[in-house]
């Protein structure tokens, strides 16, 4: 028997080997985990070897000389049956070639043992068999030969299925990610696949299977939007099976059965094709994919693993590109997750019975996200032109407050950031003041729309970038460390970053008060610093910074909440005799040129601090300014995110690792003043520009 590492797999294989040890007729195979086989011995033998094989096997089992061979044959069939009915075990065997080879060899070994035992059926008594005994022996031998032949074919088919599945996984199985499914790039790729495989001709032998996953929540959102637009929705029979299977079979049958007919055959094939297309228009949602050259199967219940595996094996036999549409329910099987999909999207320690977080909520300052959401509601109540737009993240961006209080001014475009930006541009042309709240890292998807649909037309759209900077546990895919670089290059874009929650409120007010051009406000994930929040809003002069701490030896220019780390670093430096001036620049574009001119004449060393990539970020903007003004010759040192992707970690851990905590900033300043390219602390490099 194949030796499997996991307990469940060992149980599966051992259960199969012990099957059918008593009465072969009504006996059933042992029930194994997940109930992947509850068939009788008779059903298994008939399904694998054919109807007449069961009678032959019963006869062999009843005789003393052939009973052992019959049991060995049962073991072969049982192993094949268990693997065929258990997708988890199949996956393990596909991923582990050595185990798979060991199982195949074990099956062949049993068949060879049965073949060897055939030579001992006659002459056990040492005497020449009489005519009657010889006839009995030949009859038994014929049955054994028949069963061996069919069992060998079953093993060969079993082995071939594995090879086909491996080839399928290696070359043709693709998955549409939900985050970019509405992106034109994927539809363009799907269209190109149909041309590459020439899917319009069913005879082309090039299978290409695409799996398009959906959750019930996403489907529900689409249905809700369709109803809101007054569209009619045609039900598809519950959505638990797939509707695309019977139709291609019908057309294939029509083609195969009419190949020898001339004109009449062509007409029949044409009618079958038109009938297929007409039926699919009525009962399936896959006509878009059919138009792209894909054969559509769906929707499929993604929680029925056995059925899904069966379908994937089925569709791989069709030529040309295939699309399988799979529906799942988020949190399936765990009621708290089913009832509240947003709460358990990302989790902290929680009670497994109720699903409620067990960690006590901090009584500290409010989160930047909550401050923004509340401020937007206040401003929307004062100005009917203000609307909020998000891309499937109302809770994460704080727009859930606007959704609850003013649902007619709230729009969730789903995971379609490009559409959200273009939609905002359209609203801006009609006099609205759209506020597009999207995570910094996800706004990258809409870069083209920001330029062509908003900035080029100089439309008044406010972009609010939540999760800017280092976000912590979500890792490199979610760190918002590129926004300053990719937004700063766009003509007409105003970029600001608040140092605290009070500035966030006032910057949002300032952005909406401005009447022309795009504005971007970026702020980090997490709580604010605890400053007092005024009930009234105050306008901030565009492109004006503020000196927070005066000094004489070095100027620290900061953007965003890193101001507070810089102030702590200045306090530490003062103990060492270094008097640092700290400036909250507030705006990355436009820069406060008057303030920079003053700093350039007063300081020979300037250090910029940011939680964005250094290349093309805030520090680059400052150094570019001084480079363009030849009369100002300070040495500018850029401190920020290095030219690499940053791994997971809490913000404090990552700030410490990158030298953006107070100690790290102080060490960087000392290195800059000393002229050393590296300091002894944390290997901080101070690189002048």
C-alpha positions in Angstrom: 0.0 0.0 0.0 1.0 3.5 -0.6 2.5 5.1 2.5 0.8 8.6 2.8 2.0 11.2 5.3 -1.2 12.6 6.5 -3.5 10.7 9.0 -6.6 11.1 6.8 -4.8 9.7 3.7 -3.5 6.7 5.6 -7.0 6.1 6.9 -8.3 6.2 3.4 -5.9 3.8 1.9 -6.1 1.3 4.9 -9.9 1.4 4.8 -9.7 0.4 1.1 -7.3 -2.4 1.7 -9.5 -3.9 4.4 -12.7 -3.8 2.3 -14.9 -6.8 1.6 -13.4 -9.3 4.1 -16.6 -11.1 4.8 -19.7 -11.6 2.6 -19.0 -10.3 -0.9 -22.6 -9.9 -1.9 -24.4 -7.4 0.3 -21.3 -6.2 2.0 -20.3 -2.5 1.6 -17.0 -0.9 1.6 -16.0 0.7 4.9 -17.3 4.3 5.2 -14.3 6.6 4.9 -13.9 10.2 5.9 -16.0 12.7 3.9 -18.3 9.8 2.8 -16.6 9.6 -0.6 -17.7 6.0 -1.1 -20.9 4.5 0.1 -21.3 2.1 -2.9 -21.6 -1.7 -2.6 -19.0 -4.0 -3.9 -21.2 -4.9 -6.7 -21.6 -1.3 -7.8 -17.9 -0.7 -7.7 -17.0 -3.8 -9.7 -19.7 -3.1 -12.3 -18.7 0.5 -12.7 -15.0 -0.3 -13.1 -15.0 -3.7 -14.9 -18.5 -4.1 -16.4 -21.7 -6.0 -15.5 -20.5 -9.6 -16.3 -17.4 -9.1 -14.2 -19.3 -9.2 -10.9 -20.7 -12.7 -11.6 -17.2 -13.9 -12.5 -15.7 -12.4 -9.4 -18.3 -13.9 -7.1 -17.5 -17.4 -8.6 -13.8 -16.9 -8.0 -14.4 -15.6 -4.5 -16.4 -18.7 -3.6 -13.6 -21.2 -4.5 -10.8 -21.9 -2.1 -8.1 -21.9 -4.8 -9.0 -18.5 -6.2 -10.3 -16.7 -3.1 -7.0 -15.0 -2.4 -6.8 -13.7 -6.0 -10.3 -12.4 -5.8 -9.5 -10.5 -2.6 -6.4 -9.0 -4.3 -8.5 -7.9 -7.2 -10.9 -6.3 -4.7 -7.9 -4.4 -3.3 -6.9 -3.0 -6.7 -10.5 -1.9 -7.5 -10.9 -0.5 -4.0 -7.8 1.7 -4.2 -8.8 3.0 -7.6 -12.3 3.8 -6.4 -11.2 5.6 -3.2 -8.8 7.8 -5.1 -11.4 8.6 -7.8 -14.0 9.6 -5.2 -11.6 11.7 -3.0 -10.5 15.0 -4.6 -8.2 15.8 -1.7 -6.3 12.5 -2.1 -6.1 13.2 -5.8 -4.6 16.6 -5.2 -2.0 15.0 -2.9 -1.1 12.4 -5.5 -0.8 14.9 -8.3 1.4 17.2 -6.2 3.7 14.2 -5.1 5.0 12.3 -8.1 6.8 9.7 -5.8 3.6 8.8 -4.0 1.7 8.6 -7.2 4.3 6.3 -8.8 4.3 4.1 -5.6 0.5 3.8 -5.8 0.6 2.8 -9.5 3.4 0.4 -8.9 1.4 -1.2 -6.0 -1.6 -1.7 -8.3 0.5 -3.3 -11.0 2.3 -5.5 -8.4 -1.0 -7.0 -7.3 -2.0 -7.7 -10.8 1.3 -9.5 -11.4 0.8 -11.5 -8.2 -2.6 -12.6 -9.5 -1.1 -13.6 -12.8 1.6 -15.8 -11.0 -1.1 -17.6 -9.0 -2.9 -18.7 -12.1 -0.1 -21.3 -12.8 -0.9 -23.1 -9.4 -4.6 -23.7 -9.9 -4.1 -27.2 -11.5 -2.1 -30.0 -10.0 -2.3 -28.9 -6.4 -2.6 -32.6 -5.4 0.4 -33.7 -7.5 -1.9 -35.9 -9.7 -2.8 -35.4 -13.4 -6.2 -33.7 -13.5 -9.0 -35.7 -15.1 -11.1 -34.2 -17.9 -13.7 -32.7 -15.5 -11.1 -31.1 -13.3 -9.3 -29.7 -16.4 -12.5 -28.2 -17.6 -13.1 -26.6 -14.3 -9.6 -25.2 -14.3 -9.9 -23.8 -17.8 -13.2 -22.1 -16.9 -11.6 -20.6 -13.8 -8.6 -19.6 -15.8 -10.8 -17.9 -18.4 -12.6 -15.9 -15.7 -9.3 -14.9 -14.1 -7.9 -13.9 -17.5 -11.0 -11.8 -18.2 -10.9 -10.0 -14.9 -7.1 -9.5 -15.2 -7.5 -8.0 -18.6 -10.2 -5.6 -17.5 -8.5 -4.7 -14.2 -5.3 -3.9 -16.2 -7.4 -1.7 -18.5 -8.9 0.0 -15.4 -5.4 0.7 -13.9 -4.2 2.0 -17.3 -7.2 4.4 -17.5 -6.6 5.4 -13.9 -3.0 6.2 -14.7 -3.9 8.1 -17.9 -6.5 10.2 -16.0 -3.7 11.4 -13.6 -1.5 12.3 -16.6 -4.3 14.2 -18.3 -5.1 16.1 -15.1 -1.4 17.0 -14.6 -1.2 18.2 -18.2 -4.3 20.3 -17.6 -3.0 21.9 -14.5 0.4 22.5 -16.1 -0.8 24.2 -19.2 -4.4 25.3 -19.5 -6.1 26.0 -16.1 -6.3 29.7 -15.4 -8.2 31.7 -12.8 -9.7 35.1 -13.1 -8.9 37.1 -10.0 -11.8 39.0 -8.5 -9.8 42.1 -8.0 -9.2 42.7 -11.7 -12.1 40.8 -13.4 -13.7 44.0 -14.5 -10.4 45.3 -16.0 -10.3 45.6 -19.8 -6.9 43.8 -19.7 -8.5 40.5 -18.7 -11.2 40.7 -21.4 -8.6 41.6 -24.0 -6.7 38.5 -22.8 -9.8 36.3 -23.1 -10.4 37.6 -26.6 -6.8 36.9 -27.7 -7.1 33.3 -26.3 -10.0 32.6 -28.7 -7.8 33.8 -31.6 -4.8 31.8 -30.5 -6.8 28.6 -30.1 -9.1 29.2 -33.1 -12.0 28.3 -30.8 -14.6 28.8 -33.6 -13.6 25.4 -35.0 -14.6 22.7 -32.5 -12.1 20.3 -34.0 -9.1 22.2 -32.8 -7.5 20.1 -30.1 -6.3 22.9 -27.7 -8.1 22.8 -24.3 -7.9 26.0 -22.3 -10.0 26.2 -19.1 -10.6 29.5 -17.2 -12.2 29.5 -13.7 -14.1 32.7 -12.9 -14.9 32.7 -9.1 -17.8 34.8 -7.7 -19.1 35.1 -4.2 -22.9 35.3 -3.5 -22.2 38.8 -2.0 -20.8 39.9 -5.4 -23.7 38.4 -7.3 -26.1 40.0 -4.9 -24.6 43.4 -5.5 -24.9 42.9 -9.3 -28.6 41.9 -8.9 -29.3 44.8 -6.7 -27.7 47.2 -9.2 -29.7 45.7 -12.1 -32.9 46.1 -10.2 -32.0 49.7 -9.4 -31.5 50.4 -13.1 -34.8 48.8 -14.0 -33.3 45.8 -15.8 -35.1 42.4 -15.9 -33.2 39.4 -14.5 -34.0 35.9 -15.8 -33.5 33.2 -13.2 -31.3 30.2 -14.1 -32.8 27.5 -12.0 -31.2 28.1 -8.6 -27.6 28.4 -9.8 -26.5 25.1 -8.2 -25.7 23.2 -11.5 -24.1 24.2 -14.8 -26.2 24.9 -17.8 -23.5 24.8 -20.4 -23.0 21.0 -20.5 -25.9 19.7 -22.4 -25.9 22.3 -25.2 -22.3 21.6 -26.5 -23.0 17.9 -26.3 -26.1 18.4 -28.4 -24.2 20.3 -31.1 -21.4 17.8 -31.0 -23.9 15.0 -31.5 -25.4 16.8 -34.4 -22.0 17.2 -36.0 -20.8 13.7 -35.5 -24.1 12.1 -36.6 -24.3 14.2 -39.8 -20.7 14.2 -41.0 -21.6 11.7 -43.8 -24.5 13.7 -45.0 -23.9 16.4 -47.7 -26.2 19.4 -48.0 -28.7 18.1 -45.5 -25.9 17.5 -42.9 -24.7 21.1 -43.4 -28.2 22.4 -42.8 -28.7 20.3 -39.7 -25.4 21.4 -38.2 -26.3 25.1 -38.9 -29.7 24.6 -37.2 -28.0 23.0 -34.2 -25.6 25.9 -33.9 -28.3 28.5 -34.1 -30.4 26.6 -31.5 -27.5 26.5 -29.2 -26.8 30.2 -29.4 -30.5 31.0 -29.0 -31.0 28.9 -25.9 -27.8 30.3 -24.3 -29.0 33.8 -24.8 -32.1 33.0 -22.8 -30.9 30.8 -20.0 -27.2 31.6 -19.4 -25.2 34.7 -18.3 -22.2 33.7 -20.4 -22.9 35.3 -23.7 -20.1 37.8 -23.3 -17.7 35.0 -23.0 -19.3 33.1 -25.9 -18.8 36.2 -28.0 -15.1 36.2 -27.1 -14.9 32.6 -28.3 -15.2 30.8 -25.0 -17.5 27.9 -24.2 -19.3 28.9 -21.0 -20.2 26.5 -18.2 -21.9 27.8 -15.2 -22.8 28.9 -12.7 -21.4 26.1 -10.6 -21.8 25.6 -6.8 -18.2 26.1 -5.7 -18.8 24.3 -2.4 -19.6 21.0 -4.0 -16.0 19.9 -4.4 -16.8 16.5 -5.9 -19.1 18.0 -8.5 -16.7 20.8 -9.3 -13.8 18.3 -9.9 -16.1 16.2 -12.0 -17.0 19.2 -14.1 -13.3 20.3 -14.6 -12.5 16.7 -15.7 -15.4 16.8 -18.1 -14.7 20.2 -19.7 -11.0 19.4 -20.3 -12.1 17.0 -23.1 -13.7 19.9 -25.1 -11.4 21.6 -27.6 -10.9 25.3 -27.6 -11.1 27.7 -24.6 -13.5 27.0 -21.8 -14.8 29.3 -19.0 -16.2 27.8 -15.8 -18.2 30.2 -13.7 -18.0 29.2 -10.0 -20.3 30.7 -7.3 -19.3 30.5 -3.6 -20.7 32.0 -0.4 -18.2 34.0 1.7 -17.7 32.4 5.1 -19.6 29.3 4.0 -20.0 26.8 6.9 -19.4 29.3 9.7 -22.6 31.2 10.6 -21.0 34.4 12.1 -19.0 34.8 8.9 -22.0 34.1 6.7 -24.1 36.7 8.6 -21.5 39.5 8.6 -19.0 39.1 5.7 -17.3 42.4 6.2 -16.5 41.9 9.9 -14.5 38.7 9.3 -12.9 39.8 6.0 -9.7 40.4 8.0 -9.6 39.2 11.6 -8.0 39.7 14.9 -8.5 37.2 17.8 -12.2 36.5 18.1 -14.7 34.3 19.9 -15.3 31.2 17.7 -18.9 30.8 18.8 -20.1 34.4 18.2 -17.4 35.6 15.7 -17.0 38.8 17.8 -13.5 40.1 18.3 -12.1 39.4 21.8 -9.5 42.1 21.8 -10.6 45.1 23.8 -11.0 48.2 21.6 -8.5 50.9 22.4 -9.9 54.0 24.1 -7.3 56.2 22.4 -7.7 58.7 19.6 -10.1 58.1 16.8 -8.9 56.4 13.6 -8.1 58.6 10.6 -10.7 56.6 8.6 -13.4 57.4 11.1 -12.5 61.1 11.3 -12.6 61.3 7.5 -16.0 59.5 7.3 -17.6 61.8 9.9 -16.1 65.0 8.3 -17.4 64.0 4.9 -21.0 63.5 6.2 -20.8 66.9 7.8 -19.7 68.5 4.6 -22.2 66.6 2.5 -25.0 67.9 4.7 -23.9 71.5 4.0 -23.3 71.0 0.3 -25.7 68.9 -1.8 -23.1 68.6 -4.6 -20.9 66.4 -2.5 -21.0 62.6 -3.2 -18.9 59.7 -2.0 -17.6 56.9 -4.3 -15.7 53.8 -3.2 -14.6 50.5 -4.8 -16.1 47.7 -2.7 -14.6 49.1 0.5 -17.2 51.3 2.3 -16.1 50.0 5.8 -12.4 50.3 5.1 -12.5 53.8 3.8 -15.1 55.3 6.3 -17.7 55.9 3.6 -20.1 53.5 5.5 -21.1 56.5 7.6 -22.2 58.3 4.4 -23.9 55.2 3.2 -26.0 54.9 6.4 -26.9 58.6 6.7 -27.2 59.7 3.1 -27.5 56.6 0.9 -28.6 58.6 -2.1 -25.2 60.4 -2.1 -23.1 57.2 -1.8 -21.9 55.0 -4.7 -20.1 51.6 -4.5 -18.8 50.7 -7.9 -17.5 47.3 -6.8 -13.9 46.2 -7.4 -13.6 48.5 -10.4 -11.4 51.4 -9.5 -11.0 52.5 -13.1 -14.8 52.8 -13.5 -15.0 54.6 -10.1 -12.6 57.3 -11.3 -14.3 57.7 -14.7 -17.7 57.8 -13.0 -16.4 60.6 -10.7 -15.1 62.5 -13.7 -18.6 62.3 -15.3 -20.2 63.6 -12.1 -17.7 66.4 -11.9 -18.6 67.6 -15.4 -22.2 68.0 -14.2 -21.3 70.2 -11.2 -21.0 67.5 -8.5 -18.1 67.4 -6.1 -17.2 63.7 -6.1 -14.9 62.3 -3.3 -13.3 59.1 -4.4 -12.1 57.1 -1.3 -9.8 54.2 -2.3 -6.9 52.6 -0.6 -3.6 54.1 -1.8 -2.3 50.8 -3.3 -5.6 50.1 -5.2 -5.8 53.5 -6.8 -2.8 52.5 -8.8 -5.2 50.5 -11.0 -6.9 53.7 -12.1 -3.7 55.6 -13.0 -4.7 56.0 -16.6 -8.2 57.2 -15.8 -6.8 59.8 -13.3 -4.7 61.3 -16.1 -7.0 61.1 -19.1 -10.5 61.4 -17.5 -9.8 63.8 -14.7 -6.5 65.7 -14.9 -6.5 66.3 -18.6 -9.9 67.9 -18.4 -9.0 69.7 -15.2 -12.0 68.3 -13.3 -12.6 68.9 -9.7 -12.4 65.4 -8.2 -11.1 64.8 -4.7 -9.1 61.6 -4.2 -8.9 60.4 -0.6 -6.1 57.7 -0.2 -6.6 55.6 2.9 -3.8 53.2 4.0 -1.1 55.5 2.7 2.4 54.6 3.9 3.2 51.4 5.7 0.0 49.5 6.6 1.5 46.7 8.6 0.2 43.1 8.5 -1.2 43.2 5.0 2.3 43.4 3.6 3.8 44.5 0.3 0.6 44.2 -1.7 -1.1 46.8 0.5 1.6 49.2 1.5 0.7 52.6 0.1 4.2 53.8 -0.6 4.0 54.8 -4.3 1.2 57.3 -4.4 3.3 60.4 -4.0 5.6 59.3 -6.9 2.8 58.4 -9.3 0.5 61.3 -8.5 3.2 64.0 -8.3 4.0 63.7 -12.0 0.4 64.5 -13.1 0.0 68.1 -14.2 -2.5 70.1 -12.2 -2.7 67.6 -9.3 -2.6 69.0 -5.8 -1.3 66.6 -3.1 -1.5 67.1 0.6 -1.0 64.9 3.6 -2.2 65.8 7.1 0.0 65.5 10.2 -3.0 64.8 12.5 -6.7 64.2 12.4 -7.5 67.9 12.7 -5.5 68.7 9.6 -7.3 65.9 7.8 -10.7 67.5 8.5 -9.4 70.9 7.3 -7.7 69.5 4.2 -10.9 67.7 3.2 -12.8 71.0 3.6 -10.1 72.9 1.6 -10.2 70.3 -1.2 -14.0 70.6 -1.6 -13.9 74.3 -1.3 -11.5 74.5 -4.2 -13.4 74.8 -7.5 -11.0 73.5 -10.1 -8.6 70.6 -10.7 -7.9 67.3 -9.0 -6.9 67.1 -5.4 -5.4 64.1 -3.5 -5.3 63.7 0.3 -3.3 60.8 1.8 -3.4 59.5 5.3 -2.2 56.3 7.1 -4.0 53.4 8.6 -4.6 53.5 12.3 -5.4 56.0 15.0 -4.7 59.7 15.0 -2.4 61.4 17.4 -5.1 62.7 19.8 -5.3 66.4 19.0 -8.5 68.3 19.8 -11.0 68.4 17.0 -12.8 71.7 16.4 -16.5 71.7 15.4 -15.8 74.2 12.7 -13.7 73.7 9.6 -10.8 75.9 8.6 -9.3 76.5 5.1 -5.6 75.8 4.6 -3.7 78.0 2.1 -2.8 75.9 -0.9 0.9 75.0 -1.1 1.8 76.5 2.3 3.8 74.6 5.0 4.3 75.4 8.7 7.4 75.5 10.9 6.7 73.5 14.0 10.1 73.8 15.8 12.9 76.3 15.1 16.5 75.4 15.0 19.9 76.5 13.6 22.0 73.4 12.7 19.8 71.3 10.3 16.2 71.5 8.8 14.0 68.4 9.0 11.2 68.6 6.4 8.4 66.1 6.9 5.1 65.2 5.3 2.2 63.6 7.1 2.2 62.0 10.5 5.9 61.3 10.5 6.1 64.9 11.7 5.7 63.5 15.3 8.6 61.1 14.9 10.7 63.9 13.6 9.8 66.1 16.6 10.9 63.3 19.0 14.1 62.9 17.0 14.8 66.6 17.3 14.4 66.4 21.1 16.9 63.6 21.1 19.3 65.5 18.9 19.1 68.5 21.2 20.5 66.4 24.0 23.6 65.8 21.8 24.0 69.5 21.0 22.3 69.4 17.6 19.6 72.1 17.2 17.1 70.9 14.5 14.3 72.9 12.9 11.2 70.8 12.1 8.9 71.8 9.3 5.4 70.3 8.5 5.3 70.9 4.7 1.7 69.6 4.4 1.8 69.9 0.6 3.9 67.7 -1.8 2.6 69.6 -4.8 2.7 72.5 -5.0 5.6 73.0 -2.6 5.9 76.0 -0.4 8.6 77.8 -2.4 8.8 80.8 -0.1 9.5 78.5 2.8 12.1 76.5 0.8 13.9 79.7 -0.2 14.1 80.7 3.4 15.4 77.3 4.5 17.9 77.2 1.6 19.5 80.4 2.7 19.6 79.6 6.4 20.7 75.9 6.4 23.5 74.1 4.7 22.0 70.7 5.5 18.4 69.7 4.9 16.9 66.3 5.6 13.5 65.2 4.1 11.5 62.5 5.9 8.6 60.6 4.3 6.8 57.2 4.3 6.8 57.0 0.5 9.5 55.6 -1.8 12.4 57.9 -2.0 12.6 57.8 -5.8 10.2 60.3 -7.2 8.6 61.1 -3.8 8.5 64.1 -1.5 12.2 64.3 -1.0 12.8 64.1 -4.7 10.5 67.1 -5.2 12.5 69.2 -2.7 15.8 68.3 -4.2 14.5 69.1 -7.7 13.5 72.5 -6.5 16.9 73.3 -5.1 18.6 71.9 -8.1 16.5 74.3 -10.3 17.5 77.3 -8.2 21.2 77.6 -8.6 21.6 80.3 -5.9 20.5 77.9 -3.2 23.1 75.3 -2.4 22.1 73.2 0.6 23.0 69.6 0.8 19.7 67.6 0.7 19.4 64.2 2.2 16.4 62.0 1.4 15.1 59.6 4.1 12.2 57.3 3.3 11.2 53.9 1.9 14.2 52.3 0.0 14.0 50.8 -3.5 12.6 47.4 -2.5 9.3 45.9 -1.5 8.7 46.0 2.3 7.5 42.8 4.0 4.9 42.2 6.6 5.1 43.7 10.1 3.5 46.1 12.4 4.0 49.8 11.5 6.2 50.3 14.5 8.3 47.3 13.6 8.7 48.5 10.0 9.5 52.1 11.0 12.2 50.7 13.3 13.6 48.5 10.6 13.7 51.3 8.0 15.0 53.9 10.4 11.9 56.0 10.3 11.3 55.8 14.1 12.6 58.7 16.3 15.9 56.9 16.9 16.4 56.1 13.3 15.7 59.6 12.1 18.1 61.0 14.7 20.8 58.6 13.5 20.2 59.6 9.9 20.6 63.3 10.8 23.8 62.6 12.7 25.2 60.7 9.7 24.2 63.5 7.3 25.9 66.2 9.5 29.0 64.2 10.0 29.4 63.6 6.3 29.7 59.8 6.7 27.9 57.7 4.1 27.0 55.2 6.8 26.5 55.6 10.5 27.2 53.0 13.2 23.5 52.9 14.2 21.2 50.6 12.2 23.6 51.0 9.2 21.7 54.2 8.2 22.9 55.7 4.9 22.7 59.4 4.5 23.0 60.1 0.8 23.3 63.7 -0.3 21.6 64.8 -3.5 
